[in-house]
Amino acid sequence: MHVLVTGAAGFIGFHLSRCLLQEGHTVVGIDNLNDYYSPALKESRLALLRPFPNFSFEHMDMANTPAMQALFSNNAFTHVVNLAAQAGVRYSLENPLSYIQANLVGFGNILEGCRHSGVQHLVYASSSSVYGMNKKVPFAVEDSVDHPVSLYAATKKSNELMAHSYSHLYRLPTTGLRFFTVYGPWGRPDMALYIFTKAILEGKPIPVFNHGNMQRDFTYIDDIIEGVVRVMGVIPTPAPQGTPLTPACSTAPFTVFNIGNNNAEPLGRFIEVLEDALGKKAEITYLPMQNGDVEATYADITHLQKVTGFTPSTTLEKGIPEFVRWYREYHTI
Ligand SMILES: NC(=O)c1ccc[n+]([C@@H]2O[C@H](COP(=O)([O-])OP(=O)(O)OC[C@H]3O[C@@H](n4cnc5c(N)ncnc54)[C@H](O)[C@@H]3O)[C@@H](O)[C@H]2O)c1
């Protein structure tokens, strides 16, 4: 495959690029290396990708239309995996317009590029946050995602709608992946595992929202990558005319999957496993629920299992120590 990975210096984009390169595929990575979190961490990830002869990197903004047009006309990508985005629920209340730029204008450029260059399959990151006010658990792809509670979620849902229109109009095969709280080595400094690990090691209190009454379907990065790679190879086909349409099934070559661990873990247990891995107790500051956040996420992954034969399965007991090992090594603590 000749793959464009957007957000290649990001957490998931880095791991995916490394896996594809190790399998011998050609990868072009792009990233604008913005300072939403440490650009040095992004550079450190890139430093591990640069030695691969089948890797090239372009420092560019996905929302820059002429640059994106040039990228697509200078390459013949067979697959595109769109992982670049302004991520994070909470920051979308602070800086909403950055989400419009990266996640909507940027994604529009991806769709146009794919449409005009005969890409075989566009796989793109959606998010569990699209379930918003949905209370039915586990969250299934057939459930309503019409009530987002953050602009971040609204942009991710918009990506699914935009993708469907291109799948329908231009027969561009597209697959959306609703990721559920991804964690692991090289993880994001704005996410709970990183924030908690740093604070506990520094002897500072950790902020726990909704007075600890939170559940997350934590998904280990290696499981995510195996899922993404499998999904890349399963190009969605249109359902026959007359088939009842569902959010994941259309007469256009379009689908969406949940990719989670199928297990809603209470935040308290997550913290206990982290304390064990660090050999140190956390001091907890309980805080009210944050605007834009949801109490629980829990993925029904039946559709993913049926189509790709894959079930993410890494437990917190296995995954959290892997993160801690990396954290100590990277920060030399
Ligand atoms: N990590 C998770 O738990 C999680 C959960 C749900 C969805 N997602 C989605 O998965 C994708 C990857 O997430 P991640 O955790 O790797 O995030 P990340 O922030 O580590 O990676 C995103 C990368 O995209 C780059 N980027 C942002 N805007 C850009 C632009 N306009 N042009 C070019 N590059 C740009 C950033 O510099 C960053 O390196 C994102 O779309 C995110 O919304 C992640």
The ligand as an ORCA input file, in Angstrom:
! r2SCAN-3c Opt
* xyz 0 1
  N      -6.639      9.161     21.611
  C      -7.920      8.941     21.840
  O      -8.321      8.435     22.897
  C      -8.951      9.283     20.788
  C     -10.292      8.994     21.072
  C     -11.258      9.305     20.114
  C     -10.876      9.854     18.900
  N      -9.564     10.138     18.672
  C      -9.213     10.737     17.375
  O      -8.159      9.991     16.813
  C      -7.292     10.842     16.066
  C      -5.862     10.716     16.556
  O      -5.837     11.051     17.941
  P      -4.511     11.125     18.781
  O      -4.835     10.687     20.148
  O      -3.413     10.475     18.025
  O      -4.304     12.732     18.812
  P      -2.972     13.598     18.640
  O      -3.361     14.988     19.005
  O      -1.845     12.970     19.355
  O      -2.694     13.509     17.080
  C      -3.256     14.382     16.132
  C      -2.116     14.996     15.315
  O      -2.719     15.803     14.307
  C      -1.928     16.971     14.166
  N      -2.790     18.019     13.619
  C      -3.789     18.679     14.239
  N      -4.346     19.568     13.397
  C      -3.704     19.443     12.222
  C      -3.823     20.078     10.957
  N      -4.725     21.045     10.736
  N      -2.982     19.700      9.961
  C      -2.050     18.741     10.158
  N      -1.881     18.113     11.331
  C      -2.699     18.459     12.345
  C      -1.415     17.288     15.565
  O      -0.227     18.058     15.523
  C      -1.200     15.893     16.147
  O       0.158     15.480     16.017
  C      -7.870     12.243     16.210
  O      -8.713     12.478     15.109
  C      -8.700     12.152     17.467
  O      -9.746     13.099     17.471
  C      -8.591      9.852     19.584
*
